[in-house]
Amino acid sequence: MAQTIEKRDGQPPLSDRALTRLSSPEVRHAVATSADTVIGYGQVDAGNAEVAITDPSAEVLLDALAGDIDEIWSHGTRSVLRPLLEQRGYRAARVLHQLRRRSSLPVPATSAPDDVRIEAFRPGHDEQTWLAVNAAAFAHHPEQGGVTLADLQALEAEDWFSAAGFFLAWRGDELLGYHWTKTHPDGNGEVYVLGISPSAQGLGLGKVLLNVGLRHLADAGCPEVLLYVDENNTGAMHLYESVGFHRFDADTQWRKG
């Protein structure tokens, strides 16, 4: 299946969400083969498609899934999918930039307000509270804001998951924000998700939590840290660039048009 489709140009073939949905009965799946070798895999989840191919001949997947596709992602600016989608009349509707930062760069000194404590995520205890804050923080972000308990539990079951790198900012029993980090098999780290509750905006917690995570990833030996941010999220882009992140690559969401 999709695990046999390797990275191209350093980019993962599918998003983490797509990978956690590989066995979901709610998702439509399709596979392309040549001489008993898998050359492509595609899935459509509520109209949102992801397709991983190693050869342009695997574009038959686009034909097989076409009737169910509302939106489709290509990963990386050199994705084999990009010219195929353009030829089929798709237009770029959203750009997700990948930023990178060397861990050798200094991390600015920041501290949380005196009444705020930062603790590690507690599996089996913090899920529902985190889901509520995540949904509020990403109310206008269709993928991240729609994460369910099943999605979260599937991510917790991944080999890369580490509660020690999942930082939550609390004021009493109120969760104000979080920074979930990730370490990749190649050793690089990731700002996986950084979210602040609408009720905690203006406290400067975004930079505080960002820096806590960056120090954690540096201490873990990650040479570089990457993250993904929407092109139109200028506030987040400014925050990340202010601590040394630079633009490295981009994923594109396409719509028929």
C-alpha positions as CSV (number, residue, x, y, z in Angstrom):
1,M,0.0,0.0,0.0
2,A,1.1,3.6,0.5
3,Q,3.9,2.6,2.8
4,T,5.7,1.3,-0.3
5,I,5.6,4.8,-2.0
6,E,8.8,6.4,-0.8
7,K,9.6,10.0,-0.3
8,R,10.4,12.1,-3.4
9,D,12.8,15.0,-3.1
10,G,12.6,14.7,0.7
11,Q,8.9,15.1,0.8
12,P,6.5,12.6,2.5
13,P,4.2,11.0,0.0
14,L,1.1,11.6,2.1
15,S,0.1,13.8,5.0
16,D,0.0,12.3,8.5
17,R,-3.8,12.5,8.5
18,A,-3.9,10.5,5.3
19,L,-1.5,7.9,6.7
20,T,-3.6,7.4,9.8
21,R,-6.7,6.8,7.6
22,L,-5.2,4.0,5.5
23,S,-7.4,1.4,7.0
24,S,-10.5,3.5,7.6
25,P,-13.7,2.2,6.1
26,E,-14.9,5.8,5.7
27,V,-12.3,6.5,3.1
28,R,-12.2,5.4,-0.5
29,H,-8.9,3.8,-1.5
30,A,-7.3,3.0,-4.9
31,V,-4.0,1.4,-5.9
32,A,-2.1,1.4,-9.2
33,T,0.4,-1.3,-10.0
34,S,2.8,-2.2,-12.7
35,A,4.4,-5.7,-13.0
36,D,3.2,-6.5,-9.5
37,T,4.8,-3.3,-8.1
38,V,2.8,-0.6,-6.4
39,I,3.4,2.7,-8.3
40,G,0.6,4.7,-6.8
41,Y,-1.9,5.0,-4.0
42,G,-4.9,7.3,-3.6
43,Q,-7.6,8.0,-1.1
44,V,-10.6,10.3,-0.9
45,D,-11.8,11.4,2.5
46,A,-15.0,13.4,2.4
47,G,-14.0,14.9,-1.0
48,N,-10.4,15.7,0.1
49,A,-8.0,13.5,-1.9
50,E,-4.3,12.6,-1.5
51,V,-2.5,10.7,-4.2
52,A,1.1,9.3,-4.0
53,I,2.7,8.2,-7.3
54,T,6.2,7.2,-8.4
55,D,5.5,7.3,-12.1
56,P,3.2,9.5,-14.2
57,S,1.5,6.4,-15.6
58,A,-0.1,6.0,-12.2
59,E,-2.3,9.0,-13.1
60,V,-5.0,6.4,-13.8
61,L,-5.7,6.9,-10.1
62,L,-6.9,10.4,-10.8
63,D,-9.4,8.9,-13.3
64,A,-10.5,6.2,-10.8
65,L,-11.1,8.7,-8.0
66,A,-12.2,11.8,-10.1
67,G,-15.9,11.6,-9.4
68,D,-15.3,11.9,-5.6
69,I,-12.6,14.6,-5.6
70,D,-13.4,18.1,-4.5
71,E,-9.9,19.0,-3.5
72,I,-6.5,17.3,-3.9
73,W,-3.1,17.9,-2.4
74,S,0.3,17.8,-4.1
75,H,3.3,17.6,-1.7
76,G,6.4,19.7,-2.7
77,T,6.9,22.0,-5.6
78,R,8.5,19.2,-7.6
79,S,5.6,16.8,-7.1
80,V,4.9,14.6,-10.1
81,L,1.2,15.4,-9.5
82,R,1.5,19.2,-10.2
83,P,1.7,19.1,-14.0
84,L,-0.9,16.3,-14.2
85,L,-3.4,18.3,-12.2
86,E,-2.7,21.4,-14.2
87,Q,-3.3,19.5,-17.4
88,R,-6.6,18.3,-16.0
89,G,-7.9,21.8,-15.3
90,Y,-7.2,22.0,-11.6
91,R,-6.2,25.3,-10.1
92,A,-4.1,26.1,-7.0
93,A,-6.5,27.1,-4.2
94,R,-4.3,27.0,-1.2
95,V,-0.5,26.9,-0.5
96,L,1.0,25.4,2.6
97,H,4.6,26.6,3.0
98,Q,7.2,24.4,4.6
99,L,9.6,26.5,6.7
100,R,12.9,25.3,8.2
101,R,15.3,26.5,10.9
102,R,18.7,25.2,12.0
103,S,18.7,24.1,15.7
104,S,22.1,25.7,16.1
105,L,20.5,29.2,16.0
106,P,19.9,30.7,19.4
107,V,16.4,30.6,20.9
108,P,15.1,33.9,22.2
109,A,14.6,34.1,26.0
110,T,10.9,34.1,26.8
111,S,8.9,33.2,29.9
112,A,5.2,32.5,30.6
113,P,3.1,34.7,32.8
114,D,3.5,33.8,36.5
115,D,0.1,32.1,36.8
116,V,0.7,29.9,33.7
117,R,2.4,26.5,34.0
118,I,3.7,24.4,31.1
119,E,3.4,20.6,31.4
120,A,3.6,17.6,29.2
121,F,0.5,16.1,27.6
122,R,-1.0,13.2,29.7
123,P,-2.3,10.4,27.4
124,G,-5.6,9.1,28.6
125,H,-6.3,12.3,30.6
126,D,-5.9,15.4,28.4
127,E,-7.5,14.3,25.1
128,Q,-11.0,15.9,25.5
129,T,-9.6,19.2,26.8
130,W,-7.1,19.4,24.1
131,L,-9.7,18.6,21.4
132,A,-11.9,21.5,22.6
133,V,-9.1,24.0,22.5
134,N,-7.7,22.7,19.2
135,A,-11.2,23.1,17.6
136,A,-11.5,26.6,18.9
137,A,-8.0,27.6,17.9
138,F,-8.4,26.2,14.4
139,A,-12.1,27.0,13.8
140,H,-11.3,28.2,10.3
141,H,-8.8,25.5,9.5
142,P,-10.7,22.5,8.0
143,E,-8.1,19.8,8.6
144,Q,-6.7,20.7,12.0
145,G,-9.8,22.1,13.5
146,G,-11.7,18.9,12.6
147,V,-9.5,16.5,14.4
148,T,-11.6,13.9,16.3
149,L,-10.8,11.7,19.3
150,A,-10.3,8.8,16.9
151,D,-7.8,10.9,14.9
152,L,-5.9,11.9,18.0
153,Q,-5.7,8.4,19.4
154,A,-4.5,7.2,16.0
155,L,-1.7,9.7,16.2
156,E,-0.8,8.8,19.7
157,A,-0.4,5.2,18.5
158,E,2.2,6.3,15.9
159,D,5.9,5.3,16.5
160,W,7.0,8.9,16.5
161,F,4.5,10.1,19.2
162,S,6.1,11.3,22.4
163,A,4.1,12.9,25.2
164,A,7.3,14.4,26.5
165,G,7.4,16.7,23.4
166,F,3.7,17.7,23.6
167,F,3.6,20.9,25.7
168,L,0.4,22.3,27.3
169,A,0.0,25.7,28.9
170,W,-2.4,25.8,31.8
171,R,-3.9,28.5,34.0
172,G,-5.5,26.5,36.8
173,D,-7.7,23.9,35.0
174,E,-8.0,26.0,31.8
175,L,-5.9,24.9,28.8
176,L,-4.6,28.1,27.2
177,G,-2.5,26.7,24.4
178,Y,-0.1,24.0,23.3
179,H,2.9,23.1,21.2
180,W,3.0,19.5,19.8
181,T,6.4,18.6,18.5
182,K,7.5,15.7,16.4
183,T,10.8,14.0,15.6
184,H,11.2,12.5,12.1
185,P,13.1,9.2,11.3
186,D,15.8,11.3,9.6
187,G,16.5,13.1,12.9
188,N,14.9,16.4,12.1
189,G,12.2,17.9,14.4
190,E,8.9,19.5,13.6
191,V,6.6,22.1,15.0
192,Y,3.8,19.7,14.4
193,V,0.9,21.9,15.7
194,L,1.0,25.2,17.7
195,G,-2.3,26.4,18.9
196,I,-3.6,29.1,21.3
197,S,-7.1,29.3,22.7
198,P,-9.1,32.4,21.6
199,S,-9.4,33.3,25.3
200,A,-5.6,33.5,25.7
201,Q,-4.8,35.6,22.7
202,G,-2.6,38.6,23.5
203,L,-0.6,36.9,26.3
204,G,2.4,36.1,24.1
205,L,2.0,32.4,24.7
206,G,2.6,31.6,21.0
207,K,6.2,32.6,21.2
208,V,6.7,31.1,24.7
209,L,5.4,27.7,23.6
210,L,7.3,27.9,20.3
211,N,10.5,28.4,22.1
212,V,9.9,25.7,24.6
213,G,9.4,23.3,21.8
214,L,12.5,24.5,19.9
215,R,14.7,24.0,22.9
216,H,13.3,20.5,23.4
217,L,14.0,19.5,19.8
218,A,17.5,21.0,20.0
219,D,18.2,19.1,23.2
220,A,16.9,15.9,21.5
221,G,19.7,16.4,18.9
222,C,17.5,17.5,15.9
223,P,19.8,19.4,13.5
224,E,16.9,21.1,11.8
225,V,13.2,21.9,12.6
226,L,10.5,22.2,10.0
227,L,6.9,23.3,10.1
228,Y,4.0,24.0,7.8
229,V,2.0,27.3,7.7
230,D,-0.7,28.6,5.4
231,E,0.5,31.3,2.9
232,N,-2.3,33.6,4.1
233,N,-1.5,33.3,7.8
234,T,0.8,36.3,7.9
235,G,0.8,36.5,11.7
236,A,2.2,33.0,12.1
237,M,4.6,33.5,9.2
238,H,6.0,36.6,10.9
239,L,6.3,34.8,14.2
240,Y,8.2,31.9,12.7
241,E,10.5,34.1,10.5
242,S,11.3,36.2,13.6
243,V,13.1,33.2,15.2
244,G,15.0,32.2,12.1
245,F,12.7,30.0,10.0
246,H,13.0,30.4,6.3
247,R,10.9,29.1,3.3
248,F,12.0,25.7,2.1
249,D,9.2,24.1,0.0
250,A,5.5,24.2,-0.4
251,D,2.4,21.9,-0.6
252,T,-0.5,22.9,-2.8
253,Q,-4.2,22.2,-2.5
254,W,-5.9,22.0,-5.9
255,R,-9.6,22.4,-6.9
256,K,-11.3,21.7,-10.2
257,G,-11.9,25.0,-11.9
